[in-house]
Amino acid sequence: MPPMTTTSPNRTIQEAFAQHARRMRAAHDAPRCQHVKADGRRCGSPALTERPYCYAHAQMLRPAAPLGPLPPLEDANGIQCALMQVAGAIVRDQIDLKRAALLLYALQIASANLKHVRFEPLMPDDVVREEAVDSE
């Protein structure tokens, strides 16, 4: 019969803390999303494996037809740019009026929600001055 080994509760707690610390370092060192917001701040979310963007921005930047991808609706600048795109598509008759109405309503909701969301950087030094080149 093998000798019985006992693990002290302190050792188990220490091992758990050590494992947690390793995981936190790995998460901290993970590559970050390369998307730069309209106000010059980088997204900061973890990027997808071997991709330059996080899941949300990878989805937002996928090409769409015929309007093209709308900018992220994360601030007033993005909402205004999207509004100009939708208005231009209406004028050029590239979008049906029902879809345009739905998009305009979504932009109205996004505009109303601006006062309830906060996408500011944690540190003032997180502002990006130039955009990274897309490698896709």
Buried (B, 14 or more C-beta within 10 A) or exposed (E): EEEEEEEEEEEEEEEEEEEEEEEEEEEEEEEBBBBBBBBEBBBBBBBBEEBBBBEBBBEBBEEEEEBEEBBBBBBEBBBBBBBEBBEEBBEEEBBEEEEBEEBBEBBEEBBEEBEEEEEEBEEEEBEBEEEEEEEE
